Amino acid sequence: MINETAAKAQEELGKPVTNLGQGFFSYNPPDFALEAVNHSLTKPQYNQYASARGNPNLLKSLAEMYTTEYGRPVDVSEVQVTTGANEGMFSVFFGFLTPGDEVVVFEPFFDQYIPNVEMTGAKLKYVGIKFPEKFDSENVTGDDWQIDWDGLEKAITPKTKIIVINTPHNPIGKVFNEEELHRIGQLAIKNNLILLSDEVYENLYYLPKFPRPAALASLPELADRTLTVGSAGKSFAATGWRVGWIQGPSELLKYVASAHTRICFSTPAPLQQAVSEALTQAAANNYFELTRKQYEHKYKIFEKVFEELGLPYTTAQGGYFLLVNFKKLKIPDDYVYPEEILSRGTNDYKLVYWLIKEIGVVGIPPTEFLVPEHRKNNPLENSVRFAVCKDDSLLEEAVIRLRKLKEYL
């Protein structure tokens, strides 16, 4: 619906709208990654089926990467390559869940988790990440978005099998801190649960360090039950490559591998090899640290307009999204919305529609990251999520357009 509105607005305006909606990149992967693809395509062995476990070169590269990240040895038997991170999580759910099992998910959540779990016949239990009251009037950070700990403990039952976390978090931009991970980990251990940690934005964090449940010094035994999700698409601005992976204990990964083999057998071979070569190059040329600096610059470009307007936002600790609170915005009461927008029943859809049509900037309504029964009258109704994984020129264009909001404050 949002994409259709943007396309129609673009046609009516006679010029492109600035699309900061979906989290796809407006630019190419780095040259060394593209060169790795070209190189891989010239080799006969990389144009045939890859092993269901994954290209041995990529498994080795990933094992080396996690050995460095965790500060402890990680073997190739502890990595499974998947056709994107989403298929990796799908394989985890199908590898471990049966009808009647339960999965705990923090809300707001990435929407793909829900159908992936439901297709196994398992049920979801939702635990809130609480909207900070002060966010209506001032900037906040991920630490201000706090877990409903009482709700988490009550959500766990004898039927619970998996807790899912997403860090850095989409759409909030929160990085779960060590204290939070420790507390979640203790519950996972106490109740014999798997912790599925979606870390697809693992290389995009803007804190001194990125805490990981599989490398938690205060609770090292948590690694024995943690499955970590990674993504080449997010790491190399190549979401269309569909190369992801799951890292975890080999005793758990064998069930993931079994499900993955049935779902798609193997992941595109030339792109697996390209990712292996790109990871080697990235370690040598400091690519990920330089990329983080580039993103910090992108955030500075984009955030300045909200500073000018006095509209609060959540300072991103990781990822490439910015969640902005528009509660102060005064859209004319007589503004006319189409029925498909009104039928959504939430203010953020009207807000996003108005921004597209009147300002020419596309965002995403964050109530889409909530279950339907939690959307109406949720404080997220006044917010919009924007993606900054765009060329600087597009972000600067968005800033110019958004300055028009001064007339409506």
N, C-alpha and C positions, 0 to 999 in steps of 0.2 A: 504493500500500500504506500509506504513512504517513497520507494523508488518510483512508483507510478506518479505520485504527486510531484516529485522532483522533475521527472521527464516532461510532464504537462506544463509545469511552471517555466521550465527552460524554453519550451516551444512558445509560450505566451510572451515571455520576456524578450525573445529573440536573441538571447545570449545565454551561455552556460550559467547554471547556478553553481555555487561553491559547495561541493559534496564532501562533507566531513562526517558522513553517516556511518556506513559499514567500514569495518576495520581491514580494508584491503589497501595496499600501497599504491601510490600514484607514480612510483618510479621503479626502475629495474633493480634486481639484485646487484651486488658489487661485481666489478669486472672479473675478479679472480674466480667467483662462483660461476659466472657465465662461461668462462674459459674452461672450467672443470666439466661443465655439461658438454661443450663442444668436443673436448678431449674424450670423454666417456663414450660419446656416440660413434666415435671412429673405431672403437674396439669391439670385435665380434662378440666376445664373451659378455659384454655389458648390454647387448641387445637381445639377450635371451632371458628366460625365466631366472629370477634370482631364487636363492634358497628361501624357504618359508620363514626361517629364523632371521634372515637378512644377509646382505652382502658381507662376507667376512671382513673386508676392509673397513666397512662402516661400523660393524660391531666392535672392531679393534679401536677405531677412532673414538667411538662413544665411550668405551671402557676407559680409555686413557683420559678423556675429558672429565668423566665423573671421578676417576681416581684423583685428579688434580682438584676438582671442586670439593670433594668430600674429605680430602686429606687422609684417605685410607684406600687400600687396594680394591678395585672393582674389576671383576673378571668378565670376559665376553659372554659367559653363560648367564650373566645377570642383566643382559640387554636383549630386547626383542624389537626389531624394526617393524613398523606398521604403516599402513597407507594413510598417513596423516594422523595427527593426535586424536582426532575424533574417532577414527576407526580403532585406535589403540584403546581408548576408554571403552568403546563398544565391546572390544574383545575381552577386557577385564570383566565387564558386567556379564557377558555371556559365559565367561570361564568360571565364574563363581556363584552366580545367582540362579535360583530356581523359584518357581511361583510361590508366593507367600513370604519370601525373604523381604527384608527392609533395608533401605539405603538412606542415610542421613545426608542431606544437602543443605548448605548454607544459602540463605536468601537475602539479597538478590543473587541469581545464579546465571551461568551461561546456558542458554535455552536448550542446547543439544543434549544436556545431561538427562533431561526429563524423558523424552521418547526412547532414548537408549536404554534406560532402566526399565521403563514400562513394557518394552518389547520382550523382556525376559519373563514377564509375569510378576516381577517384584514390585514392591510398593515404596513410595517415597515419603520420608518424614522431613519436614522443613523446619529449619532453625534460623531465626532472624539474626542478621547483622544490623544492629540498631542504628537508625537514622539519628545523627547528633542534633539535638534541639538547637544548638547555637548556629547550625548550618544555614538557618533562615536569615541570619544577619551578618555572619562573618565566615572567612575562609576556615576550613578545617583540614586535617590530615587523615590518613588511613587509620591512625591510632585512635582517632575520635569515633570511628565506626567500630563499636564494640560488640562482641559476641553475646548473645543471650545464653549465658552459661546454665542458668536454671532450665531453660528450654532445651538445651543440648542434652543434659542429663536425663530429662524426662522423655526425650525422643528415642533414647536407646532402650531397646527391649530384647528379650531372648531371640527375637527374629532378626535383629539387626546383624548385617554382615559387613557393611562397608560404610565408612565416613568419607565424603568427598570434600576436599578443599581446593580452592583456586587462588594461587599466590604467585606473582602479583594478580590482583583480582580485577575481573571485568564484570561490571562497569565502574567500580568504585576507584580502582587504582591503589587499593590497600595492599601492603605487604604484611602478611601475618608475622608478628614479632616472635621472638624466642619464647617469651612467657606464654603466649597463646598456643604456640605449637606444643610446648611442654604439657600444658594442661589438656589439650586435645589428645596428645599422645598417651598420657596417663589413662584416659578413658578408653582409648583403643586397646591398650594392653590389658586393663582391668576386665574388659568385656570381650577379649579375644577377637578383635575386629581388624579388618584390613583398612589402612589409611591410603586412599587414592589421592595423590597430590598432583593437581593439574598445574604444571609449572611452564606452560608454553611461552610465557614472557620472561623466562629465567635470565635472559641476557639483557633485559631492559629493566634495570632497577636503579634508583637514584638515591640510595642510602649508602653508607660506608660499606655494608656487606648485605648479602641476601641470605637470610636464614632458611634452611631447608630441613624438613622433618627427618630425612634420611641421613642427615649429618649433624644431628642435634647433640652437642657435647653433654648436655645435662641429662639426656635420656637416650644413650647409644643403642639400647635394645629396641627402640622404635624402628630402626632400620630393618629389622627382621620381618616387619609386617607392613612396610611402606612400599607402594608402587608409585614411581615418579613418572609423569608424562612430559615428554619433550617434543619440540617441533622445529624442523628445519625451515618451514615456511615463515614462522615468526622471526627466527634468528637471522635469516638471510633475505628478508623481504621477498619471499618466493612462495606465497600461499598456494599457488597453483601447482607446485611440484608434488604436493601430497606425500611428503616423507615425514613421518613422526616416529616415536619410539616409546617404549616403556622400560624403565630401569627398576630392578628390584631383585629380591632373593630368587635364586634359580628354582627353588622348590615351589614358589608361587608362579613364577613366569611360565612354567611348563603348561599350566592351565590356560594362560593367556595365549601362548603359542598354538595350543590346540584349537582354540576358538578362532584365532586369526587365520589359521590354515583353512578352516571351513568357510570363513567369511569371504576372503579374497585370495587365498593361497600365498601370494607374494606381492611385494611392492615394486613399482617400476624400477627396473635394474639400472638403467643408465643414470637416473637421478639419485639412486642410492650411492653409486660410485662418485658422482659429482659432489654429494654432500660430504662424503668421506674426505675427498680432496679439499673441499672448501673448509672443513673443520681444521685440517692440518694447516692450511694457509692462514686461517683466522687466528690460530694460536701463535703463529709466527709474526703476523703483521699488526697485532693488537687491535684487530677489527672490532671486537665487541666493546672494548673500552672507548674507542673512538665513536662508535655508534651511540653509546649512552650519552656522550657529550653532545652529539648532534641532536639527540632528542631533548636534552635539557635546553638547547637553543630553540628548538621548535616550540617547546612549552613557553619559553619566555616571549616569543613572538606572539603567541596566541593569547596567553593569559593577560597581557597588558590591556586589552580592550575591556576585560571584565573588571580590572582594577580601575580603569577610567570610569566605568559605568557604576561601580559599586555593587556589582553582582557577585555574590560569594561563589567559590568553587572549592572542590576538594583537591588540594595539592597532591598530585600523583606521586606515590612512592615507587611505582613501577608500572610497566605496560605502556600503552600509547593512547589512552583515553583521558578525557577531561570531563568531569561531571560538574555541571554548572547549575546553580539555583536561580530560577527566574521568578521567584515569588513576588519580587518588587515590580515586575513588569505589569503594565496596565494596558491590556488589549481592549479595544472598544467593545462595549457590551453588545452592540448591535452587529458585530462582525458575523458574517454568514459562513457556516461550515457545511461541507457536503455530508450526506447521511452516513457514508461509510466511516467518516471521522467521528461524528456524533455517536454512532452505534458502539464505538469502543468504550464509551462511558467514563473515560479518564481525561483529566485536564492536559496531561503531557502530550497526548495525540493532537489536541487542538493547538497547543503551543508549538509543536513541531510543524504542523501544517501552516500556521501563521508565519513562522520564521521562514519557511520555504517560499511561500507566496509573496510575502511583503518585504522580506529582507534579502532573500536569495541565498540562504545558507541552510544546508541540510544537516540535521542531527538525528539522533535516535531516541524515541521515548523510553525511558528506563523502566516503566511499569511492565514492559515486555519481559523483564528479568524477574518477575514475580508470578506466583500462581494466580489465576484469574480472581479467586475469592479474596486475595489480599491487595488488589490493585486500587479499588475505589477508596477514596479518602486516605490513601497512603501518602505520606509527605513527599515521596519521590515523584508524585504527580506534578510538582512544580519545577522539576529538573529536566535537563536534556544532556545526553551524552554525546560528545564530539570526539572524532578520531583525529589525531595529529600526525598520523603516519602518511603525511602528504608533503609534496614539495613546499619549500619555504614560501614560494610565490603564491601558492594557493592559500596558505595560512595568512599571509599578509593581505590578500584579497578579502578573505573572510573578516579580518579585523576592520577593514574599511567599511564593509557592508554592515557589520554589527554595530558600528558607531551610530547608525541611524536609530538605534534603540533609545538614544537620549530623549527622543520626542515622546517616548511611551513610559517614562519613569516618573 
